[in-house]
Amino acid sequence: MALQLSSKNQARITELLEHGDYPDADTVVERALELLSERERFVELKAMIAAGVEQVAQGKVVEFTPERRQALWQAAIDQAEQEQDARS
């Protein structure tokens, strides 16, 4: 795939290559795409946190006790075993 880059972006890539930060233009683009994915994940996490804060504000919380932890752990084990059995 050929990309058409603005002169500004071409100059930035050239600058990064000349500075020795990256071995080639493909690596620069690869890193930029990785950072874009990380940013998208950050936005998703930020939205989840906001939803959690809203739930707390509305009193929609459950106390996390050792008993609840054990129940969640057991539920996860049970689900994993069921999935394993379904694959067999």
Buried (B, 14 or more C-beta within 10 A) or exposed (E): EEEEEEEEBEEBBEEBBEEEEBEEBEBBBEEEEEEEEEEEEEEEEEEEEEEEEEEEEEEEEEEEEEEEEEEEEEEEEEEEEEEEEEEE
